[in-house]
Amino acid sequence: MTDLPEPGELIDLLKLREIRQRDRINVYLYMDEEIAKTSNVMDDVDKYRMVDPDYRPVLEIEDWLKNMQKHMKQIEGPGANVEKMLKEQPLTAEILETGTMQTAVGPRGYIKALLPYLDEMEEMEVREAKGFK
């Protein structure tokens, strides 16, 4: 693995996805700060595996992007594109930890990251006057 981000660093989601693909690691995005800062990635993956992705407090980045794409299509129609949106309105996640976890196919690197709360994202949009027509 090359140059993984350090805990405390804020990293653009598209950059995190690049790191995931380049280094073949898992990137777990947490939506709940309390769970993110007090739990273990392996336990969370197990615990929330059977929960609908819309209600999980943690998703692997590819699952998060697919879920966002699904919701955007419901709102904006078939032309919605989550990657385009993230290029135009970058979203960063705070790195909480990096490490290695045991998977069915052997050890695999991971990054645990926290997304800003939805209301924080909306505040960022308002401050930057984005998303208004």
PyRosetta script that sets phi, psi and omega in degrees:
from pyrosetta import init, pose_from_sequence

init()
pose = pose_from_sequence("MTDLPEPGELIDLLKLREIRQRDRINVYLYMDEEIAKTSNVMDDVDKYRMVDPDYRPVLEIEDWLKNMQKHMKQIEGPGANVEKMLKEQPLTAEILETGTMQTAVGPRGYIKALLPYLDEMEEMEVREAKGFK")
pose.set_psi(1, 136.5)
pose.set_omega(1, -178.3)
pose.set_phi(2, -107.9)
pose.set_psi(2, 135.4)
pose.set_omega(2, 169.7)
pose.set_phi(3, 35.7)
pose.set_psi(3, 67.0)
pose.set_omega(3, 174.9)
pose.set_phi(4, -75.5)
pose.set_psi(4, 149.4)
pose.set_omega(4, 178.3)
pose.set_phi(5, -64.7)
pose.set_psi(5, 155.8)
pose.set_omega(5, -178.9)
pose.set_phi(6, -91.5)
pose.set_psi(6, 149.5)
pose.set_omega(6, 174.0)
pose.set_phi(7, -54.1)
pose.set_psi(7, 138.4)
pose.set_omega(7, -178.0)
pose.set_phi(8, 96.2)
pose.set_psi(8, -20.8)
pose.set_omega(8, 179.8)
pose.set_phi(9, -71.2)
pose.set_psi(9, 144.7)
pose.set_omega(9, 172.6)
pose.set_phi(10, -101.0)
pose.set_psi(10, 124.4)
pose.set_omega(10, -175.3)
pose.set_phi(11, -126.5)
pose.set_psi(11, 135.3)
pose.set_omega(11, 176.0)
pose.set_phi(12, -59.3)
pose.set_psi(12, 138.8)
pose.set_omega(12, -177.9)
pose.set_phi(13, -60.7)
pose.set_psi(13, -38.1)
pose.set_omega(13, 179.8)
pose.set_phi(14, -67.2)
pose.set_psi(14, -33.0)
pose.set_omega(14, 175.4)
pose.set_phi(15, -67.6)
pose.set_psi(15, -41.1)
pose.set_omega(15, 177.1)
pose.set_phi(16, -61.1)
pose.set_psi(16, -40.3)
pose.set_omega(16, 178.2)
pose.set_phi(17, -63.8)
pose.set_psi(17, -41.0)
pose.set_omega(17, 176.6)
pose.set_phi(18, -58.7)
pose.set_psi(18, -46.6)
pose.set_omega(18, 179.4)
pose.set_phi(19, -60.8)
pose.set_psi(19, -42.0)
pose.set_omega(19, 179.3)
pose.set_phi(20, -57.9)
pose.set_psi(20, -47.8)
pose.set_omega(20, -177.6)
pose.set_phi(21, -70.6)
pose.set_psi(21, -42.4)
pose.set_omega(21, -177.8)
pose.set_phi(22, -65.0)
pose.set_psi(22, -46.0)
pose.set_omega(22, -174.1)
pose.set_phi(23, -98.1)
pose.set_psi(23, 0.4)
pose.set_omega(23, -179.2)
pose.set_phi(24, 51.6)
pose.set_psi(24, 54.6)
pose.set_omega(24, 178.0)
pose.set_phi(25, -120.9)
pose.set_psi(25, 167.0)
pose.set_omega(25, 175.3)
pose.set_phi(26, -95.4)
pose.set_psi(26, 139.5)
pose.set_omega(26, 176.4)
pose.set_phi(27, -119.9)
pose.set_psi(27, 114.1)
pose.set_omega(27, -178.5)
pose.set_phi(28, -101.2)
pose.set_psi(28, 122.0)
pose.set_omega(28, 179.0)
pose.set_phi(29, -101.3)
pose.set_psi(29, 123.3)
pose.set_omega(29, 178.8)
pose.set_phi(30, -99.4)
pose.set_psi(30, 138.0)
pose.set_omega(30, 177.6)
pose.set_phi(31, -103.0)
pose.set_psi(31, -9.4)
pose.set_omega(31, -176.3)
pose.set_phi(32, -120.2)
pose.set_psi(32, 112.1)
pose.set_omega(32, -175.2)
pose.set_phi(33, -61.6)
pose.set_psi(33, -41.4)
pose.set_omega(33, -178.7)
pose.set_phi(34, -60.0)
pose.set_psi(34, -48.9)
pose.set_omega(34, 178.9)
pose.set_phi(35, -65.0)
pose.set_psi(35, -45.0)
pose.set_omega(35, -176.9)
pose.set_phi(36, -57.6)
pose.set_psi(36, -40.6)
pose.set_omega(36, -173.9)
pose.set_phi(37, -88.0)
pose.set_psi(37, -7.2)
pose.set_omega(37, -176.8)
pose.set_phi(38, -124.0)
pose.set_psi(38, 2.1)
pose.set_omega(38, -174.1)
pose.set_phi(39, -121.2)
pose.set_psi(39, 175.5)
pose.set_omega(39, -177.6)
pose.set_phi(40, -108.5)
pose.set_psi(40, 133.0)
pose.set_omega(40, -176.7)
pose.set_phi(41, -55.3)
pose.set_psi(41, -49.1)
pose.set_omega(41, -177.8)
pose.set_phi(42, -59.4)
pose.set_psi(42, -44.5)
pose.set_omega(42, 179.5)
pose.set_phi(43, -62.1)
pose.set_psi(43, -42.1)
pose.set_omega(43, -178.5)
pose.set_phi(44, -65.8)
pose.set_psi(44, -42.6)
pose.set_omega(44, 179.3)
pose.set_phi(45, -58.8)
pose.set_psi(45, -44.7)
pose.set_omega(45, 178.3)
pose.set_phi(46, -65.2)
pose.set_psi(46, -49.9)
pose.set_omega(46, -173.9)
pose.set_phi(47, -60.7)
pose.set_psi(47, -40.3)
pose.set_omega(47, -172.8)
pose.set_phi(48, -103.4)
pose.set_psi(48, 7.2)
pose.set_omega(48, -176.5)
pose.set_phi(49, -53.7)
pose.set_psi(49, -41.3)
pose.set_omega(49, -174.2)
pose.set_phi(50, -92.6)
pose.set_psi(50, 0.0)
pose.set_omega(50, 180.0)
pose.set_phi(51, -83.1)
pose.set_psi(51, 139.8)
pose.set_omega(51, 177.0)
pose.set_phi(52, -53.0)
pose.set_psi(52, 133.8)
pose.set_omega(52, -178.7)
pose.set_phi(53, -52.2)
pose.set_psi(53, -29.6)
pose.set_omega(53, 179.1)
pose.set_phi(54, -64.3)
pose.set_psi(54, -20.4)
pose.set_omega(54, -174.7)
pose.set_phi(55, -115.9)
pose.set_psi(55, 2.5)
pose.set_omega(55, 178.9)
pose.set_phi(56, -77.6)
pose.set_psi(56, 140.8)
pose.set_omega(56, 176.3)
pose.set_phi(57, -81.8)
pose.set_psi(57, -6.3)
pose.set_omega(57, 179.7)
pose.set_phi(58, -144.8)
pose.set_psi(58, 136.2)
pose.set_omega(58, 175.9)
pose.set_phi(59, -138.1)
pose.set_psi(59, 145.4)
pose.set_omega(59, 171.4)
pose.set_phi(60, -66.3)
pose.set_psi(60, 146.9)
pose.set_omega(60, -170.6)
pose.set_phi(61, -55.4)
pose.set_psi(61, -39.4)
pose.set_omega(61, 179.7)
pose.set_phi(62, -65.2)
pose.set_psi(62, -39.4)
pose.set_omega(62, 177.7)
pose.set_phi(63, -67.0)
pose.set_psi(63, -38.7)
pose.set_omega(63, 178.6)
pose.set_phi(64, -62.6)
pose.set_psi(64, -44.8)
pose.set_omega(64, -179.8)
pose.set_phi(65, -64.1)
pose.set_psi(65, -41.9)
pose.set_omega(65, 177.6)
pose.set_phi(66, -62.4)
pose.set_psi(66, -42.0)
pose.set_omega(66, 180.0)
pose.set_phi(67, -64.3)
pose.set_psi(67, -43.8)
pose.set_omega(67, 178.1)
pose.set_phi(68, -62.6)
pose.set_psi(68, -41.8)
pose.set_omega(68, 179.2)
pose.set_phi(69, -60.1)
pose.set_psi(69, -43.6)
pose.set_omega(69, 179.4)
pose.set_phi(70, -60.0)
pose.set_psi(70, -46.6)
pose.set_omega(70, -178.9)
pose.set_phi(71, -67.6)
pose.set_psi(71, -39.0)
pose.set_omega(71, 179.0)
pose.set_phi(72, -63.7)
pose.set_psi(72, -39.5)
pose.set_omega(72, 179.0)
pose.set_phi(73, -64.4)
pose.set_psi(73, -36.2)
pose.set_omega(73, 178.6)
pose.set_phi(74, -65.2)
pose.set_psi(74, -33.6)
pose.set_omega(74, -177.3)
pose.set_phi(75, -88.0)
pose.set_psi(75, -48.5)
pose.set_omega(75, -171.6)
pose.set_phi(76, -99.8)
pose.set_psi(76, -11.8)
pose.set_omega(76, -178.0)
pose.set_phi(77, 96.8)
pose.set_psi(77, -176.3)
pose.set_omega(77, -171.9)
pose.set_phi(78, -64.6)
pose.set_psi(78, -18.7)
pose.set_omega(78, -179.1)
pose.set_phi(79, -81.3)
pose.set_psi(79, -3.2)
pose.set_omega(79, -177.5)
pose.set_phi(80, -62.9)
pose.set_psi(80, 140.9)
pose.set_omega(80, -179.0)
pose.set_phi(81, -143.5)
pose.set_psi(81, 110.1)
pose.set_omega(81, -175.5)
pose.set_phi(82, -65.9)
pose.set_psi(82, -36.5)
pose.set_omega(82, 179.3)
pose.set_phi(83, -65.5)
pose.set_psi(83, -41.5)
pose.set_omega(83, 178.0)
pose.set_phi(84, -61.2)
pose.set_psi(84, -43.9)
pose.set_omega(84, 179.6)
pose.set_phi(85, -60.4)
pose.set_psi(85, -43.0)
pose.set_omega(85, -177.8)
pose.set_phi(86, -70.8)
pose.set_psi(86, -24.1)
pose.set_omega(86, 174.6)
pose.set_phi(87, -74.3)
pose.set_psi(87, -39.2)
pose.set_omega(87, -178.7)
pose.set_phi(88, -78.3)
pose.set_psi(88, -34.4)
pose.set_omega(88, -178.6)
pose.set_phi(89, -130.4)
pose.set_psi(89, 77.1)
pose.set_omega(89, -176.1)
pose.set_phi(90, -54.7)
pose.set_psi(90, 142.6)
pose.set_omega(90, 178.7)
pose.set_phi(91, -123.8)
pose.set_psi(91, 130.1)
pose.set_omega(91, -179.3)
pose.set_phi(92, -108.8)
pose.set_psi(92, 153.5)
pose.set_omega(92, 175.6)
pose.set_phi(93, -121.4)
pose.set_psi(93, 146.6)
pose.set_omega(93, 177.8)
pose.set_phi(94, -87.8)
pose.set_psi(94, 126.3)
pose.set_omega(94, 177.8)
pose.set_phi(95, -73.7)
pose.set_psi(95, 126.8)
pose.set_omega(95, 179.0)
pose.set_phi(96, -100.3)
pose.set_psi(96, -40.1)
pose.set_omega(96, 178.0)
pose.set_phi(97, -164.5)
pose.set_psi(97, 160.3)
pose.set_omega(97, 171.9)
pose.set_phi(98, -130.1)
pose.set_psi(98, 154.2)
pose.set_omega(98, -179.7)
pose.set_phi(99, -179.0)
pose.set_psi(99, -163.4)
pose.set_omega(99, 178.6)
pose.set_phi(100, -125.8)
pose.set_psi(100, 137.1)
pose.set_omega(100, 178.1)
pose.set_phi(101, -123.9)
pose.set_psi(101, 155.0)
pose.set_omega(101, 177.9)
pose.set_phi(102, -86.7)
pose.set_psi(102, 127.0)
pose.set_omega(102, 177.6)
pose.set_phi(103, -121.4)
pose.set_psi(103, 177.3)
pose.set_omega(103, 179.7)
pose.set_phi(104, -60.7)
pose.set_psi(104, -26.7)
pose.set_omega(104, -178.8)
pose.set_phi(105, -103.6)
pose.set_psi(105, 13.7)
pose.set_omega(105, 178.5)
pose.set_phi(106, 111.5)
pose.set_psi(106, -172.4)
pose.set_omega(106, -178.1)
pose.set_phi(107, -65.8)
pose.set_psi(107, 142.8)
pose.set_omega(107, 178.8)
pose.set_phi(108, -144.0)
pose.set_psi(108, 137.1)
pose.set_omega(108, 178.1)
pose.set_phi(109, -69.8)
pose.set_psi(109, 154.9)
pose.set_omega(109, 176.8)
pose.set_phi(110, -147.0)
pose.set_psi(110, 159.5)
pose.set_omega(110, 172.1)
pose.set_phi(111, -125.9)
pose.set_psi(111, 132.5)
pose.set_omega(111, 175.2)
pose.set_phi(112, -107.7)
pose.set_psi(112, 122.8)
pose.set_omega(112, -175.6)
pose.set_phi(113, -136.3)
pose.set_psi(113, 152.2)
pose.set_omega(113, -178.9)
pose.set_phi(114, -111.2)
pose.set_psi(114, 126.2)
pose.set_omega(114, 174.4)
pose.set_phi(115, -81.8)
pose.set_psi(115, 152.9)
pose.set_omega(115, 174.9)
pose.set_phi(116, -66.8)
pose.set_psi(116, 154.3)
pose.set_omega(116, 175.7)
pose.set_phi(117, -61.5)
pose.set_psi(117, 152.9)
pose.set_omega(117, -180.0)
pose.set_phi(118, -55.8)
pose.set_psi(118, -40.9)
pose.set_omega(118, -179.4)
pose.set_phi(119, -67.2)
pose.set_psi(119, -30.8)
pose.set_omega(119, 175.7)
pose.set_phi(120, -67.6)
pose.set_psi(120, -38.6)
pose.set_omega(120, 179.0)
pose.set_phi(121, -64.6)
pose.set_psi(121, -40.3)
pose.set_omega(121, 178.8)
pose.set_phi(122, -65.5)
pose.set_psi(122, -39.4)
pose.set_omega(122, 177.1)
pose.set_phi(123, -61.5)
pose.set_psi(123, -40.3)
pose.set_omega(123, 178.8)
pose.set_phi(124, -61.6)
pose.set_psi(124, -42.1)
pose.set_omega(124, 179.1)
pose.set_phi(125, -62.2)
pose.set_psi(125, -43.0)
pose.set_omega(125, -179.0)
pose.set_phi(126, -65.4)
pose.set_psi(126, -46.1)
pose.set_omega(126, 179.4)
pose.set_phi(127, -59.9)
pose.set_psi(127, -37.8)
pose.set_omega(127, -177.3)
pose.set_phi(128, -94.3)
pose.set_psi(128, 1.8)
pose.set_omega(128, 179.7)
pose.set_phi(129, 54.1)
pose.set_psi(129, 44.5)
pose.set_omega(129, 178.3)
pose.set_phi(130, -101.9)
pose.set_psi(130, 155.6)
pose.set_omega(130, 174.5)
pose.set_phi(131, 82.0)
pose.set_psi(131, 6.7)
pose.set_omega(131, 179.5)
pose.set_phi(132, -108.5)
pose.set_psi(132, 140.5)
pose.set_omega(132, -178.8)
pose.set_phi(133, -110.4)
pose.dump_pdb("model.pdb")
